Amino acid sequence: MPAEPTKPSLEAYGRAFRQMQIRPEADARIRARLQAPLRWNQRRFLLSPRYWALAAVVVVVTIGLAIPRVKLAPPPVSCEVESKAGLNSYRGTCQLALEGMTVSMTSEVTTLVEEMQRVELVEGSASFVVEKVAVGGEPVVIRVPGGRIEVLGTHFDVQLMSSQGALTLHEGRIRFTSDGQSAVVMHPGERVVWRWAEGDRPPIVPPLGSTLAHQTESEPMLAPRPEPPSTTAKTAAPTPSRATRQPSERTPPPATGEPPRASRRLPQPETAIARIMELKLQGKFSQALLALDKAASGVLAPHAREVLSFERGVLLERIDGARACAQFELHQSRYHAGQYARAADQRLKRCASSHDSLTHDADNSPPLLDDKTQ
Amino acid sequence: MPKATERRGLAEPDPRELVLYLYERHQKHVLRLALRYGGGRLGWAEDVTQDVFVSLLSHLPELHDVEDLDGYFYRLTTRRCLNRLRHERLVNSAPVKWLLTTLGRESESPETRALVHAELRQLGLALDSLPPKERVVVSMRFIDHQSQQEIATALGYSKGYVSKLLKRGTVRLRQAGFEVNDAG
């Protein structure tokens, strides 16, 4: 049997090329290349950052030359201020940066009163952006003819006409209170129109013009729900027109001297009060107090707050006499002209005469809550 | 440390003369290495030789001792060959061939056919069929008897990667019917 031929090794393969030499023509070519004048090493340059930097510069310059420059004209800014009798009349596109808020004038003439802790829009239209108030902080109050606006941080527009105003809320939540103490809590996208007697206006310089059409209807004005605000449309205040009115607009209830009706969206405290009364009858005063505090922490009409404030004192009488006296003092300080002022005054007199005998019979309690909140 | 040119007593010699001097000394070594990696293609090896010495022109200032450049030329030639082989493999891949009409691969030169035994040519073809990295690593290990660490240093790979390439290469060569002595 013939032996299998031995396979060559890799070493033998390496040795196989030892006799091979470079061909004369290749040798001459290489020598000529090496003796030629030194050339710029193009490949190294292409890989270097300098090449890319130069390329970037060329691209930028080319683009800069190719694209015609478009000069964006800045928006015309014209703002004139005229002060007279404490009133500042702004003409044109003005923007005020007050403490905690920014006011952008949106009408031809806007009159403001700016004092410490007080801003009053007397005439014209303005867009307000109020910084958010910390929890427990006092709301920012903006006075307008015929009412006031309490703000906890929001964005809204106010338009004042000859005898009526329009308030449009874009963000957050505000409460508009008319001078007759009727209150409306507004939600984003809602619009409120209110009226006032001509005599309520402060004596101001007669307006030179208004961008808003006058409305003569006595019923609530119906206008389209405003679009969400945009940065470019801030100065374009919506103009109510009869043709485009929608039923989303509200008007505050008329001031009749009676307890104001809560707005449609205002949380009604009746349910909470019924629950408090039930707990009270069951003798669960602490639970009733907790339910009351919970109800009072929500958004309520001023009258409902007064009721709950007094009822809190009554409940505390059953738990802690000293705290009850403090609550009545607080109530009196807030609602000294309210419906419970007399009853609270009597309680405070009792507090002064006898600190230990504050736990009265329930029969001496003030009028029932449900009677007052109707 | 004085530079090579100063040590040789040459006051700022013409770099072209120095490169020609080095070419005279090392061109055979460079050519053989290139022939081995290129599968006996003489034209390919000559191109590599030219590349090596042309690139030397721009690296002359970095060289400290021109009398002891064997290791330098070994590493430089090996890297050049590896780069060329990888580039060649990319150019000869099907998608690139379809996109660009590339020239076919240079065949074995007549000189190689005359000098290299037929069986050795079979081994060369088997070596040529390996991926470029494996081909270079296997050649360095089993022909030049470089250690794995030396190969890793020369090619800029980790020792573990070199070991993996060697293992793959030897398996492929054994599958082709050639003995590879691991100890060698």
Interface residues (C-beta under 8 A of the other chain):
Chain A: P5 K7 P8 S9 L10 E11 A12 Y13 G14 A16 F17 R18 Q19 M20 Q21 I22 R23 A26 D27 R29 I30 R31 R33 L34 Q35 L38 N41 R44
Chain B: P15 R16 V19 L20 Y23 Q27 K28 L31 R32 L35 R36 G40 L42 G43 E46 T49 Q50 F53 V54 L57 S58 E111 T112 L115 V116 H117 E119 L120 Q122 L123 G124 L127 V138 S139 F142 I143 D144 G177 F178 E179 V180 N181 G184
